[in-house]
Amino acid sequence: MNSVDISAATWRRSLRSMANGNCVEVADLGRDHVGVRDSKDVNGPALVFSKKSWAEFAGSVKRGQFDV
């Protein structure tokens, strides 16, 4: 498994996020990677996905595939 450096990442959260901080933040890590982390634990771990996988997941969310 290769490691991805997230130390210089610029994290952003959705404009629809609530002020309570219960959200995730996403960062473009360059090349073919996207980072995702918990906004309440900015020094904690981050998940790293390929840009293709993240785009497929985000598209599924937008289409309501995970609605309950």
Contacts in CASP RR format, 6 or more apart in sequence:
PFRMAT RR
TARGET T0000
AUTHOR 0000-0000-0000
METHOD contacts of the structure
MODEL  1
MNSVDISAATWRRSLRSMANGNCVEVADLGRDHVGVRDSKDVNGPALVFS
KKSWAEFAGSVKRGQFDV
4 29 0 8 1.000
4 33 0 8 1.000
4 35 0 8 1.000
4 48 0 8 1.000
5 29 0 8 1.000
6 27 0 8 1.000
6 29 0 8 1.000
6 35 0 8 1.000
6 46 0 8 1.000
6 48 0 8 1.000
9 27 0 8 1.000
9 28 0 8 1.000
9 29 0 8 1.000
9 35 0 8 1.000
9 46 0 8 1.000
10 27 0 8 1.000
10 28 0 8 1.000
11 25 0 8 1.000
11 26 0 8 1.000
11 27 0 8 1.000
11 37 0 8 1.000
11 42 0 8 1.000
12 25 0 8 1.000
12 26 0 8 1.000
12 27 0 8 1.000
13 23 0 8 1.000
13 24 0 8 1.000
13 25 0 8 1.000
13 26 0 8 1.000
13 39 0 8 1.000
14 23 0 8 1.000
17 23 0 8 1.000
17 39 0 8 1.000
21 39 0 8 1.000
21 40 0 8 1.000
22 39 0 8 1.000
22 40 0 8 1.000
23 39 0 8 1.000
24 36 0 8 1.000
24 37 0 8 1.000
24 38 0 8 1.000
24 39 0 8 1.000
25 36 0 8 1.000
25 37 0 8 1.000
25 38 0 8 1.000
25 39 0 8 1.000
25 42 0 8 1.000
26 34 0 8 1.000
26 35 0 8 1.000
26 36 0 8 1.000
26 54 0 8 1.000
27 34 0 8 1.000
27 35 0 8 1.000
27 36 0 8 1.000
27 37 0 8 1.000
27 46 0 8 1.000
28 34 0 8 1.000
29 35 0 8 1.000
29 48 0 8 1.000
32 50 0 8 1.000
32 51 0 8 1.000
32 52 0 8 1.000
33 48 0 8 1.000
33 49 0 8 1.000
33 50 0 8 1.000
33 51 0 8 1.000
34 48 0 8 1.000
34 49 0 8 1.000
34 50 0 8 1.000
34 51 0 8 1.000
34 54 0 8 1.000
35 46 0 8 1.000
35 47 0 8 1.000
35 48 0 8 1.000
35 49 0 8 1.000
35 54 0 8 1.000
36 46 0 8 1.000
36 47 0 8 1.000
36 48 0 8 1.000
36 49 0 8 1.000
36 54 0 8 1.000
37 44 0 8 1.000
37 45 0 8 1.000
37 46 0 8 1.000
37 47 0 8 1.000
38 44 0 8 1.000
49 57 0 8 1.000
59 65 0 8 1.000
60 66 0 8 1.000
END
